[in-house]
Structure formats: structure tokens, C-alpha cells
Amino acid sequence: MATAAMTPRSESDVRPMTKEERKVIVASSAGTVFEWYDFYLAGSLAANISQNFVPGTNDTAKFIFVLFGFAAGFAVRPFGALVFGRLGDMIGRKYTFLVTMTIMGLSTFIVGLLPGYASIGYIAPAAFIICRLLQGLALGGEYGGAATYVAEHAPHGRRGFYTSWIQTTATVGLFLSLIVILTLRLSMSPEAFASYGWRIPFLLSIILLAFSVWIRLQLNESPAFKKMKEEGTHSKAPLTEAFGRWENAKVALIALMGGTAGQAVVWYTGQFYALFFLTQTLKIDGTTANLMIAFALLLGTPFFIFFGWLSDKIGRKPILLVGCLIAAITYFPLFSSLAKTVNPKLIEATDQVKLEIMADPAKCGFLFDPVGVRTFTEPCDVIRRTLANSSIHYDLIKAPAGAPLTAKINGTDVAVTDNTGASLVAAAQAAGYPKPGDPSILKTPSVGGVLTDGRALAAIGILFVLVIFVTMVYGPIAAMLVELFPTRIRYTGMSLPYHIGNGWFGGFLPPTAFAIVAASGNIFAGLWYPVIVALMTFVIGLLFVPETKNRDIFTYENK
């Protein structure tokens, strides 16, 4: 078994971080903050983007377009991992993630300049999707490079602590995007923000791009890669070596199913899905929801560092798996408490207003549509989607074949006067469901309002718990992935399971969860997706994932 000339320090050799190591962490983290800031803008500004790039007045179709944009970006991330992972193992870590950062930065800047549908027609939404694809492709190569680069500079026994700084960047990027957006929203009129203000955060990304490129140009190549390159032991075909040999492909599969899949769904549930749940399901205004998420992230972000540091002491595996298990056990009560806190009338109506739809099963399809590409024409399907979009719980009852669709509320027949569901929504609201803008729905669209409102503080507390779960699973994952793969294929090997986990299992979580809600009629049913995946990771990880914290990452072959 060949090993590099560089000998890792012992775990007991704990010393202050050197100036060069701080520069490595700052440069890698700054670039990754920038990458995530760009990627999150599309989610936070979904309504503005859809209004500018999608024709018509169908708000549901507009929202689905934005979800499709997200899905497209996440779908290509594993391909970015393959393309840039291969380059990173062949030509070096430093130059590869300079390329990924530049591609994503320019793509984001272009979104800020892109004319809307009113100016260039269908070219506008097509160009937006292309930008999302380029951003997802670049992000697929960014993370693996940054994590590998930092880990290969870190002293043995402190890799969890060093790489945990990178783990903060996704949350910091989201936090930064929220701060910029909130500052603009609070400093200009809604009309001005809808007209041009939403473009400013995208345009500001050029400043972040310039800073990130400048600081990364000052870095040297990873010492492990330089040594390997000098000795001529680097891989000539990293893709084939990483995934064409069962001993390495098996490690990637275990890393995905027993690590990154569960980490991803916990991560996206605690940050992205929580935000969508607040705004789309509980009908909280965007500013209030963003403020509460921002405060929860501010409180929770230091715990990425804590759990990274702790993983150097007790191991990566127990922290990651316990995070998945606790999240799976507590998601339903936590989201239920969140709903009762911010929109109590909705939960009361869910318990007290029983809406039943009686329809011929042959006329009611399966509503699963995570990327919004299906067109529903049967009244049963259209009505159920409308009810789900209005957060109205319903039970679907089988009627005899050929029977017309009918409905009851609390046992009383309700006339279905249209095929859109609008009449049933109105009837449900008359029976007790809150209408949009109901005064019982939490609304504190200012920093002072959030900090002085008891319900808002309670909601922040619940969101903070969700963020803690995120920090438990995400803090140690970079060190674990780096340690699972040998130096010669590390960039390639770790990038693919990370981005399949986070790009597919995690990235598709919000639209998949909402599709499950629409199909079931239960606003909490979407939580079954992260619960099942997190439990799967717990079981597989417990049985098959090795503990890696004491591994010598400068070996060229897996132990």
C-alpha cells in the first residue's frame, strides 16, 4: 500500500491554526458562500422571477416553473461532480474550483440582466433555465474541490473542525441572500422591488465573484496533490477508477445511502422546506418567514463548527446518524407545533372541518408531479390540486363507477359549481378555514416586530431546533467523505455521492413533498419523504459505514 511522503500529525499534536491554513479556509469558504448565495436567490425571489419570466396569471403554474428551475439545477449537479471531479483529480484542486466559481458567478449575474417575457417572449424563461443548469453544473464541482482542498491542508485529528467551516457556507450563503433581499424590501416600495429591485441581489453577485476569484488566486495547490503529481502517481482515469472498480464504487454507494442521502433531506427540510412550508402551506408573508428563518440560522450556524470539532473527538458516524434519527422521530410534532404557532386557525379548521370528496376512482389520478410537467384535466384532479394549494385538508372517498363528483363538509352536501375547486375552497373557508390575509395568521414583517412578538419568537425556537438537526448531519459530512476516498480519486469519488444525495435526494425534496401533499390532501404528508430517507440512512449507515476519523488520508489506496 503506497503512502505519500507527507506524514500526518498525531491527534495529540494540537496547535493553533497557521496563517496559511486560515487563508485556505477563508478562501475556500468565501467562494462557497458566494456559490450558495447565488443559488439561493432563485428560491427566495421565486415570485418575482416567475412574474417576470412566465406569461399568464396562473400563480400555481408560475410557482411550478420556479420549482422546475430548481429541479433543473439540482438534476445536473451530479454531472458537474463527474466533469469537474475528474478535472480536479487530473489537473488539481485549485484551478478546477476557480473555473466552477466563475461559471456560476457569471450565470447569476446574467439573470440580473436578463429581459423578461414581455421583452423577449419565451426566450426569457428558456434563458433562465439555462442559467440554472449552468449554476447547478458548476456547483456540482465546487463543493468537492473546496472540501478536499481544506482537508488536505488540515492536520490529522482536526479535519472535522477545519472542514466544518466550509459546512457553514451553505447556511451563511442563504443568510446573506436573505439579508440582502430583506434590506432591499424594507428600503423600497413593493412596486419598485417588483419592477427592478429583485434584480439587484443578482447584480451584486459580480462583487462577490471578483472577491472570491482574487482570494483564490492567492492559494497554492493542495500539498497532497502536488506530491502525488510530482511522483507520477495521480490517476489517469479517475472516473473509471472511482466507479469502474467495485471496491471504490461500493464505497461511493455506501457513502450515498448511508450518509449523504439522509444528510441531504435533513438539511433541506430544516432550511428550504421549512421556508416553503411557512409561505406556501401556512400562508405567512415572505418577509416575516424570511426574518424568522434568518434568525434561526444566525443562532444555529456556530453549531456547524461545534459538531465538526466534536466529530474529531467521538467520530463522524455517531453524530451524523443520531442527527438523522432524531430528525425522523421529531419532524411531525415539530412541524405541527410550527403550524399551530403561526396559523392556529388553519390547524383548528383541519381538525374541525371535515371535507370529503366522493368521486369515481377511475376519474381521479395520482397527482404526483414533482417537477410540474403534467397537465391535469379531470375535475377530480384539478379540484384536489386547488384544495392542496389552498392548504385545505380533504379525504377522497371512492364512489360507484360513473358517479358524478360530489362533496360534503361535516356531513352536509356542498354544491360543486365548477371544475376548478374555487367553490369548494370558498365553502371550506366559510366553514372555518382562514382566508388569505386572515388576522390570525402571524405577520410581523420587521426586525423589531419579530423580536417582540411572542408567537414569532416561539416559531424561531422551533426553526432553530430544525437548524440544529442540520448542523449535526452537515457539520461532519465533509470530513467523512474526504476520509472515505483515497487521494488519487478523492475529488471525483466524494463529489458524486455528495451531489446525488444533495442534488437529487435533497434538491427534489420541496417539490416532491408538495406533490405528496397534493396527492394525499394532508398538509403534513410531505414529511414522510425526509422521514423515510433519514431512517434509511440511519440503518444503512449503522450497518455499513465505517468510522473514518483516524484514517490517514494521504494514502493512495483505500484501507
C-alpha positions as CSV (number, residue, x, y, z in Angstrom):
1,M,0.0,0.0,0.0
2,A,1.7,3.2,-1.2
3,T,1.7,6.2,1.0
4,A,2.6,9.8,0.5
5,A,5.9,11.2,1.8
6,M,3.9,13.6,3.9
7,T,3.2,12.1,7.3
8,P,0.1,13.3,9.2
9,R,0.5,14.8,12.6
10,S,-0.7,12.8,15.6
11,E,-4.1,13.7,17.1
12,S,-2.3,14.9,20.2
13,D,-0.4,17.5,18.3
14,V,-3.0,20.2,18.7
15,R,-1.6,23.6,17.8
16,P,-3.0,27.0,16.8
17,M,-4.2,27.3,13.2
18,T,-1.4,28.8,11.0
19,K,-1.9,31.9,8.8
20,E,-1.7,29.8,5.7
21,E,-4.4,27.4,7.0
22,R,-6.6,30.3,7.8
23,K,-6.2,31.6,4.3
24,V,-7.1,28.2,2.9
25,I,-10.2,28.1,4.9
26,V,-11.3,31.7,4.2
27,A,-10.6,31.4,0.5
28,S,-12.5,28.1,0.2
29,S,-15.3,29.2,2.4
30,A,-15.7,32.6,0.8
31,G,-16.0,31.1,-2.7
32,T,-18.5,28.5,-1.4
33,V,-20.6,31.2,0.4
34,F,-20.7,33.0,-2.9
35,E,-21.8,29.9,-4.8
36,W,-24.6,29.2,-2.4
37,Y,-25.7,32.9,-2.2
38,D,-26.2,32.8,-5.9
39,F,-28.1,29.5,-5.9
40,Y,-30.5,30.6,-3.1
41,L,-31.5,33.8,-4.8
42,A,-33.7,31.9,-7.2
43,G,-35.6,30.3,-4.3
44,S,-36.0,33.5,-2.2
45,L,-37.1,35.5,-5.2
46,A,-39.3,32.8,-6.7
47,A,-42.4,35.0,-7.0
48,N,-40.6,37.9,-8.7
49,I,-38.8,35.6,-11.1
50,S,-42.0,33.9,-12.1
51,Q,-43.8,37.2,-12.7
52,N,-41.0,38.4,-15.0
53,F,-40.3,35.2,-16.9
54,V,-43.6,33.4,-17.1
55,P,-46.6,34.6,-19.1
56,G,-50.2,34.5,-17.8
57,T,-51.9,34.9,-14.5
58,N,-51.8,31.3,-13.2
59,D,-49.9,31.6,-9.9
60,T,-49.7,27.9,-9.5
61,A,-48.1,27.5,-12.9
62,K,-45.7,30.3,-12.1
63,F,-44.7,28.6,-8.8
64,I,-44.2,25.3,-10.6
65,F,-41.9,27.0,-13.1
66,V,-39.6,28.2,-10.4
67,L,-39.7,24.7,-8.8
68,F,-38.7,23.3,-12.2
69,G,-35.9,25.8,-12.4
70,F,-34.7,24.5,-9.0
71,A,-35.1,20.9,-10.2
72,A,-33.1,21.5,-13.3
73,G,-30.2,23.0,-11.4
74,F,-30.2,20.1,-8.9
75,A,-30.6,17.5,-11.6
76,V,-27.3,18.4,-13.3
77,R,-25.2,18.7,-10.1
78,P,-24.0,15.0,-10.2
79,F,-22.9,15.6,-13.8
80,G,-21.0,18.6,-12.7
81,A,-19.4,16.4,-10.0
82,L,-18.3,13.9,-12.7
83,V,-16.9,16.6,-15.0
84,F,-15.1,18.8,-12.5
85,G,-14.3,15.9,-10.2
86,R,-12.3,14.3,-13.0
87,L,-10.5,17.6,-13.7
88,G,-9.8,18.1,-10.0
89,D,-8.1,14.7,-9.8
90,M,-6.2,15.2,-13.0
91,I,-5.1,18.9,-13.1
92,G,-5.5,20.0,-9.5
93,R,-8.0,21.2,-6.9
94,K,-7.2,24.9,-7.1
95,Y,-7.8,25.6,-10.8
96,T,-10.8,23.4,-11.0
97,F,-12.8,25.3,-8.4
98,L,-11.7,28.6,-9.9
99,V,-13.5,27.5,-13.1
100,T,-16.6,26.4,-11.3
101,M,-16.9,29.6,-9.3
102,T,-16.5,31.7,-12.4
103,I,-19.2,29.8,-14.4
104,M,-21.7,30.1,-11.6
105,G,-20.9,33.8,-10.9
106,L,-21.4,34.9,-14.5
107,S,-24.6,32.8,-14.9
108,T,-26.1,34.5,-11.8
109,F,-25.1,38.0,-12.9
110,I,-26.7,37.3,-16.3
111,V,-30.0,36.5,-14.5
112,G,-30.0,40.1,-13.1
113,L,-29.7,41.5,-16.7
114,L,-32.0,39.1,-18.5
115,P,-35.0,40.8,-20.1
116,G,-38.4,39.4,-19.1
117,Y,-41.1,37.6,-21.1
118,A,-42.7,40.9,-22.0
119,S,-39.5,41.9,-23.9
120,I,-38.2,38.7,-25.5
121,G,-41.0,36.2,-25.2
122,Y,-40.3,32.6,-24.5
123,I,-36.5,33.1,-24.8
124,A,-36.7,34.6,-21.3
125,P,-37.8,31.5,-19.4
126,A,-35.6,29.3,-21.6
127,A,-32.6,31.5,-20.8
128,F,-33.4,31.5,-17.1
129,I,-33.4,27.7,-17.1
130,I,-30.1,27.6,-19.0
131,C,-28.6,29.8,-16.3
132,R,-29.9,27.5,-13.6
133,L,-28.4,24.5,-15.4
134,L,-25.0,26.2,-15.6
135,Q,-25.2,27.1,-11.9
136,G,-26.1,23.6,-10.9
137,L,-23.3,22.2,-13.1
138,A,-20.7,24.5,-11.5
139,L,-21.9,23.8,-8.0
140,G,-21.5,20.1,-8.7
141,G,-17.8,20.7,-9.0
142,E,-17.4,23.4,-6.3
143,Y,-18.1,21.6,-3.1
144,G,-15.8,18.6,-3.6
145,G,-12.9,20.8,-4.5
146,A,-13.3,23.1,-1.5
147,A,-13.7,20.2,0.9
148,T,-10.8,18.2,-0.5
149,Y,-8.6,21.3,-0.6
150,V,-9.2,22.2,3.1
151,A,-9.0,18.6,4.3
152,E,-5.7,18.1,2.6
153,H,-4.3,21.1,4.4
154,A,-5.7,20.2,7.8
155,P,-3.6,18.5,10.5
156,H,-4.5,14.9,11.3
157,G,-7.1,14.8,14.1
158,R,-8.6,18.2,13.2
159,R,-10.1,17.6,9.8
160,G,-13.6,17.7,11.2
161,F,-13.0,21.1,12.7
162,Y,-11.3,22.6,9.7
163,T,-13.8,21.3,7.1
164,S,-16.7,22.3,9.3
165,W,-16.0,25.9,8.3
166,I,-17.0,25.1,4.8
167,Q,-20.1,23.5,6.1
168,T,-21.2,26.9,7.4
169,T,-21.1,28.4,4.0
170,A,-24.3,27.0,2.7
171,T,-26.2,28.5,5.6
172,V,-24.2,31.7,5.5
173,G,-24.9,32.0,1.8
174,L,-28.6,31.6,2.4
175,F,-28.4,34.0,5.3
176,L,-26.5,36.6,3.2
177,S,-29.1,36.3,0.4
178,L,-31.9,36.8,2.9
179,I,-30.2,39.9,4.4
180,V,-29.7,41.5,1.0
181,I,-33.3,40.8,0.0
182,L,-34.8,42.0,3.2
183,T,-32.7,45.2,3.2
184,L,-34.0,45.9,-0.3
185,R,-37.6,45.1,0.6
186,L,-37.5,47.3,3.7
187,S,-35.8,50.2,1.9
188,M,-38.0,50.5,-1.2
189,S,-41.7,50.3,-2.1
190,P,-43.2,46.9,-3.1
191,E,-43.8,48.3,-6.6
192,A,-40.2,49.3,-7.0
193,F,-38.9,46.0,-5.7
194,A,-41.2,44.1,-8.1
195,S,-40.2,46.2,-11.0
196,Y,-36.4,46.2,-10.7
197,G,-35.3,45.8,-7.1
198,W,-35.4,42.0,-7.2
199,R,-32.6,42.1,-9.9
200,I,-30.1,44.0,-7.6
201,P,-29.1,40.9,-5.5
202,F,-28.2,39.1,-8.7
203,L,-26.2,42.0,-10.0
204,L,-24.4,42.4,-6.7
205,S,-23.0,38.9,-7.1
206,I,-20.4,40.3,-9.5
207,I,-18.7,41.9,-6.5
208,L,-18.7,38.6,-4.7
209,L,-17.3,36.9,-7.8
210,A,-14.4,39.4,-8.1
211,F,-13.5,39.0,-4.4
212,S,-13.7,35.2,-4.5
213,V,-11.5,34.9,-7.6
214,W,-9.0,37.4,-6.1
215,I,-8.6,35.5,-2.9
216,R,-8.5,32.1,-4.5
217,L,-5.8,33.1,-7.0
218,Q,-3.5,33.7,-3.9
219,L,-3.7,30.0,-2.9
220,N,-1.2,27.3,-3.7
221,E,-2.2,23.8,-4.9
222,S,-3.0,21.2,-2.3
223,P,0.2,19.7,-0.8
224,A,-1.2,16.1,-1.2
225,F,-2.0,16.7,-4.8
226,K,1.4,18.3,-5.6
227,K,3.3,15.5,-4.0
228,M,1.2,12.9,-5.9
229,K,1.7,14.8,-9.2
230,E,5.4,15.0,-8.7
231,E,5.7,11.3,-8.0
232,G,3.5,10.5,-11.1
233,T,1.0,8.5,-9.0
234,H,-2.1,10.6,-9.8
235,S,-4.9,8.8,-11.6
236,K,-5.0,8.9,-15.4
237,A,-8.7,7.9,-15.5
238,P,-10.3,8.9,-12.2
239,L,-13.9,8.2,-13.4
240,T,-13.1,4.6,-14.3
241,E,-11.0,4.1,-11.2
242,A,-13.6,5.6,-8.9
243,F,-16.7,4.0,-10.3
244,G,-15.5,1.2,-12.6
245,R,-13.8,-0.8,-9.8
246,W,-16.2,-2.4,-7.3
247,E,-14.0,-1.7,-4.3
248,N,-14.3,2.0,-4.9
249,A,-17.8,2.1,-6.4
250,K,-19.0,0.2,-3.3
251,V,-17.6,3.0,-1.1
252,A,-19.5,5.6,-3.1
253,L,-22.7,3.7,-2.9
254,I,-22.4,3.3,0.9
255,A,-21.5,7.0,1.2
256,L,-24.7,7.9,-0.6
257,M,-27.2,5.6,1.0
258,G,-25.6,5.6,4.5
259,G,-24.5,9.2,4.6
260,T,-25.4,11.9,2.1
261,A,-29.0,10.9,1.3
262,G,-30.1,11.3,4.9
263,Q,-27.9,14.3,5.5
264,A,-29.4,16.0,2.4
265,V,-33.1,15.5,3.4
266,V,-32.4,16.7,6.9
267,W,-30.5,19.7,5.5
268,Y,-33.2,20.7,3.0
269,T,-36.1,20.0,5.4
270,G,-34.6,22.3,8.1
271,Q,-33.9,25.2,5.8
272,F,-35.6,25.1,2.4
273,Y,-38.7,23.0,3.1
274,A,-39.3,24.9,6.3
275,L,-39.3,28.2,4.4
276,F,-41.6,26.8,1.7
277,F,-43.9,25.3,4.3
278,L,-44.2,28.7,6.0
279,T,-45.0,30.6,2.9
280,Q,-46.8,28.1,0.6
281,T,-48.7,26.0,3.2
282,L,-49.1,28.2,6.2
283,K,-49.6,31.4,4.1
284,I,-47.1,33.5,6.0
285,D,-45.9,36.6,4.1
286,G,-42.4,36.2,2.6
287,T,-40.8,38.9,4.7
288,T,-42.0,37.5,8.1
289,A,-40.9,34.0,7.0
290,N,-37.5,35.1,5.8
291,L,-36.9,37.0,9.0
292,M,-37.7,34.1,11.2
293,I,-35.5,31.7,9.1
294,A,-32.7,34.3,9.2
295,F,-32.7,34.5,13.0
296,A,-32.9,30.7,13.4
297,L,-29.9,30.4,11.0
298,L,-28.0,33.1,12.9
299,L,-28.4,31.2,16.1
300,G,-27.7,27.8,14.7
301,T,-24.7,28.4,12.4
302,P,-22.0,28.2,15.1
303,F,-23.1,24.6,15.7
304,F,-21.7,23.5,12.4
305,I,-18.3,24.3,13.9
306,F,-19.2,22.6,17.2
307,F,-20.3,19.3,15.6
308,G,-17.3,19.3,13.2
309,W,-15.0,19.8,16.2
310,L,-16.9,17.1,18.2
311,S,-16.6,14.7,15.3
312,D,-12.8,14.9,15.7
313,K,-13.3,13.6,19.3
314,I,-16.0,11.0,19.1
315,G,-16.3,10.3,15.4
316,R,-18.2,11.4,12.3
317,K,-20.6,8.4,12.2
318,P,-22.4,8.7,15.6
319,I,-23.2,12.5,15.1
320,L,-24.5,12.1,11.6
321,L,-26.6,9.0,12.4
322,V,-28.1,10.4,15.6
323,G,-29.0,13.6,13.7
324,C,-30.8,11.6,11.1
325,L,-32.7,9.5,13.7
326,I,-33.7,12.4,16.0
327,A,-34.9,14.4,12.9
328,A,-37.0,11.5,11.6
329,I,-38.6,11.0,15.1
330,T,-39.5,14.6,15.7
331,Y,-40.4,16.1,12.3
332,F,-44.1,15.6,12.6
333,P,-44.5,17.1,16.1
334,L,-42.2,20.0,15.3
335,F,-43.9,21.0,12.1
336,S,-47.3,20.5,13.8
337,S,-46.2,22.9,16.5
338,L,-44.9,25.4,14.0
339,A,-48.2,25.3,12.2
340,K,-50.2,25.8,15.4
341,T,-48.0,28.7,16.3
342,V,-48.1,30.8,13.2
343,N,-51.5,29.8,11.7
344,P,-53.6,28.3,14.5
345,K,-56.9,28.8,12.7
346,L,-55.7,26.6,9.8
347,I,-54.9,23.8,12.2
348,E,-58.2,24.2,14.1
349,A,-60.0,24.0,10.7
350,T,-58.1,20.9,9.7
351,D,-59.3,19.2,12.9
352,Q,-62.9,20.6,12.9
353,V,-63.9,20.9,9.2
354,K,-64.2,17.6,7.5
355,L,-64.2,17.9,3.8
356,E,-65.0,14.7,1.8
357,I,-64.8,14.3,-1.9
358,M,-66.7,11.4,-3.4
359,A,-65.6,10.5,-6.9
360,D,-65.3,7.6,-9.3
361,P,-61.7,6.3,-8.7
362,A,-61.3,5.9,-12.5
363,K,-61.6,9.7,-12.8
364,C,-59.1,10.5,-10.0
365,G,-55.4,10.1,-11.0
366,F,-52.2,10.0,-9.0
367,L,-51.2,13.7,-8.5
368,F,-47.5,13.1,-8.1
369,D,-45.8,15.8,-10.2
370,P,-42.6,16.9,-8.6
371,V,-41.3,18.9,-11.5
372,G,-44.6,20.4,-12.7
373,V,-44.6,18.9,-16.2
374,R,-48.0,17.1,-16.1
375,T,-51.3,18.7,-17.2
376,F,-54.4,17.6,-15.2
377,T,-57.8,17.8,-16.9
378,E,-60.1,15.6,-14.9
379,P,-62.2,17.7,-12.5
380,C,-61.3,15.4,-9.6
381,D,-57.5,16.1,-10.1
382,V,-57.9,19.8,-10.8
383,I,-60.1,20.3,-7.7
384,R,-57.7,18.3,-5.4
385,R,-54.7,20.3,-6.6
386,T,-56.6,23.5,-5.9
387,L,-57.5,22.4,-2.4
388,A,-53.9,21.4,-1.7
389,N,-52.6,24.8,-2.9
390,S,-55.1,26.4,-0.5
391,S,-53.9,24.2,2.4
392,I,-57.3,22.7,2.8
393,H,-57.4,19.1,4.0
394,Y,-59.7,16.7,2.3
395,D,-60.5,13.0,2.3
396,L,-61.1,11.2,-1.0
397,I,-63.9,8.7,-0.8
398,K,-64.5,6.1,-3.5
399,A,-67.8,6.5,-5.3
400,P,-69.5,3.9,-7.6
401,A,-68.2,3.8,-11.2
402,G,-69.7,6.5,-13.3
403,A,-70.9,8.6,-10.3
404,P,-70.5,12.3,-10.6
405,L,-68.1,14.1,-8.2
406,T,-69.8,15.3,-5.1
407,A,-68.6,16.8,-1.8
408,K,-69.6,17.1,1.8
409,I,-68.4,19.4,4.7
410,N,-69.1,18.0,8.1
411,G,-71.6,15.6,6.6
412,T,-73.6,18.3,4.7
413,D,-73.7,18.2,0.9
414,V,-71.9,21.0,-0.8
415,A,-72.6,22.0,-4.3
416,V,-69.7,21.7,-6.7
417,T,-70.5,24.5,-9.1
418,D,-67.2,24.5,-11.1
419,N,-64.4,22.2,-12.1
420,T,-61.6,24.3,-10.7
421,G,-62.2,23.8,-7.0
422,A,-62.9,27.5,-6.3
423,S,-66.4,26.8,-5.0
424,L,-65.1,24.1,-2.6
425,V,-62.4,26.5,-1.3
426,A,-65.0,29.1,-0.7
427,A,-67.2,26.6,1.2
428,A,-64.3,25.4,3.3
429,Q,-63.4,29.0,4.2
430,A,-67.0,29.7,5.1
431,A,-66.9,26.6,7.4
432,G,-63.8,27.8,9.2
433,Y,-60.6,27.7,7.1
434,P,-58.7,31.1,7.1
435,K,-58.8,33.2,4.0
436,P,-55.5,34.8,2.7
437,G,-54.6,37.7,4.9
438,D,-56.6,36.4,7.9
439,P,-55.6,38.4,11.0
440,S,-55.0,35.2,12.9
441,I,-52.0,34.4,10.6
442,L,-48.7,35.6,12.1
443,K,-47.5,38.7,10.3
444,T,-44.5,40.7,11.7
445,P,-42.6,42.0,8.6
446,S,-39.9,43.9,10.5
447,V,-36.9,43.0,12.7
448,G,-38.4,44.7,15.7
449,G,-41.7,43.1,15.2
450,V,-40.2,39.6,15.0
451,L,-38.1,40.2,18.2
452,T,-41.0,41.4,20.2
453,D,-43.8,39.1,19.1
454,G,-44.2,36.0,21.3
455,R,-45.5,33.8,18.5
456,A,-42.7,34.8,16.2
457,L,-40.1,34.0,18.9
458,A,-41.7,30.6,19.5
459,A,-41.6,29.9,15.8
460,I,-37.9,30.9,15.7
461,G,-37.3,28.5,18.5
462,I,-38.8,25.6,16.5
463,L,-36.9,26.6,13.4
464,F,-33.7,26.8,15.5
465,V,-34.3,23.1,16.5
466,L,-34.6,22.2,12.9
467,V,-31.3,24.0,12.1
468,I,-29.6,22.1,15.0
469,F,-30.5,18.9,13.2
470,V,-29.0,20.4,10.0
471,T,-25.7,21.2,11.8
472,M,-25.5,17.7,13.3
473,V,-25.7,15.9,9.9
474,Y,-23.8,18.5,7.8
475,G,-21.0,19.5,10.2
476,P,-19.1,16.2,10.0
477,I,-20.1,15.1,6.4
478,A,-17.2,16.8,4.5
479,A,-14.5,15.2,6.7
480,M,-16.2,11.8,6.4
481,L,-16.4,11.9,2.7
482,V,-12.8,13.1,2.3
483,E,-11.6,10.3,4.5
484,L,-13.6,7.6,2.7
485,F,-11.7,8.0,-0.6
486,P,-8.0,7.8,-1.5
487,T,-6.1,10.9,-2.6
488,R,-5.8,9.9,-6.3
489,I,-9.6,9.8,-6.8
490,R,-10.8,11.8,-3.8
491,Y,-12.3,14.8,-5.7
492,T,-14.2,12.5,-8.1
493,G,-15.1,9.9,-5.5
494,M,-16.6,12.2,-2.9
495,S,-18.3,14.6,-5.3
496,L,-20.7,12.2,-6.9
497,P,-22.3,10.7,-3.8
498,Y,-22.5,14.1,-2.2
499,H,-24.2,15.7,-5.2
500,I,-26.6,12.7,-5.9
501,G,-27.5,13.0,-2.2
502,N,-27.9,16.7,-2.1
503,G,-28.8,17.3,-5.7
504,W,-31.4,14.6,-6.1
505,F,-32.5,13.3,-2.7
506,G,-32.3,16.8,-1.1
507,G,-32.9,19.1,-4.1
508,F,-36.1,17.4,-5.1
509,L,-37.4,17.4,-1.6
510,P,-39.6,20.6,-1.7
511,P,-41.4,19.7,-5.0
512,T,-41.7,16.0,-4.0
513,A,-43.1,16.9,-0.6
514,F,-45.6,19.3,-2.1
515,A,-46.6,16.7,-4.7
516,I,-47.3,14.2,-1.9
517,V,-49.4,16.8,-0.1
518,A,-51.4,17.4,-3.2
519,A,-52.0,13.7,-3.8
520,S,-52.9,13.0,-0.1
521,G,-54.8,16.1,0.9
522,N,-52.8,16.2,4.2
523,I,-50.6,19.3,4.6
524,F,-48.1,17.3,6.7
525,A,-47.9,14.2,4.5
526,G,-44.9,15.6,2.6
527,L,-42.8,15.0,5.7
528,W,-42.9,11.2,5.1
529,Y,-40.3,11.7,2.4
530,P,-37.5,13.1,4.6
531,V,-38.5,10.8,7.5
532,I,-38.2,7.6,5.4
533,V,-34.9,8.7,3.7
534,A,-33.4,9.7,7.1
535,L,-34.3,6.4,8.6
536,M,-32.9,4.5,5.6
537,T,-29.6,6.4,6.1
538,F,-29.6,5.6,9.8
539,V,-30.0,1.9,9.2
540,I,-27.5,1.6,6.3
541,G,-25.0,3.9,8.0
542,L,-25.2,1.9,11.2
543,L,-24.5,-1.4,9.4
544,F,-22.1,-0.4,6.6
545,V,-20.4,3.0,7.1
546,P,-17.0,2.7,8.8
547,E,-15.7,5.3,11.3
548,T,-13.1,7.4,9.4
549,K,-11.8,10.0,11.9
550,N,-8.5,8.2,12.5
551,R,-7.7,7.4,8.8
552,D,-4.5,8.6,7.1
553,I,-5.9,10.5,4.2
554,F,-2.5,10.7,2.5
555,T,-2.6,7.0,1.4
556,Y,-3.2,6.3,-2.2
557,E,-5.3,3.2,-1.7
558,N,-8.4,2.6,0.5
559,K,-7.8,0.7,3.7
